[in-house]
Amino acid sequence: MASATSSPAFYRFFFKYLDPLVAMYGVYLNFFAQEMAVTGPAPNSHYDPDQVFLFFQCGGLALAIAFITAAVHRATEDLKVWRAVQFAILLADLAALVGIYLSFSTQNRLAPSAWTDDDKGLLGTYISLTLIRLAFILNVGFPQEEGSLGEKQKV
C-alpha cells in the first residue's frame, strides 16, 4: 500500500486542513447567506426563496466534502483512497467551473474586465483547487524511484 505520508507535505496539509475550511465556506454561503451566494457570481440575479432546496442541496454537498476531506485523510494513509477522494471532488470542481462559465456567458461577462472582485475570488479559488487536485492525482511533486524512466513512481 502506497502511503500518503510519503507524499509532499503541501498536499497532506492542504487536504487535511485547508480543503475542509474552503468547503465549510460553501456550507455557510448555501445554508446561511443565500443572497450572497446568488449575487456574488451573478450580480444582476435575485435570491428566490422558492428555490431554497437548491441551496440546501449545494450546502449539503459542501458539508459532505468538508467531512470527507477532514475525516478520510485522517482515517487512512492509503494513497489510493486519497486519490479516489480527490478525483471525486475534482469532478465537482469541474462541474462548478462549467457552471461559472455558463453563468458568465449568459450574463455577457466572459471578458475579465467585466468581472467583479467576487468573480475573481470565485474563479481563483476554483481554479486553484482544481489545479492542486489535478497535480496530486498526476503525482506532481512526488519523489521518483531511482531506475529506468518506465518504472512506477515511489509514493
Summary of the structure (lengths in Angstrom):
residues: 155
radius of gyration: 18.0
end to end distance: 9.5
largest distance: 61.0
contacts: 408
relative contact order: 0.15
helix: 72%
strand: 1%
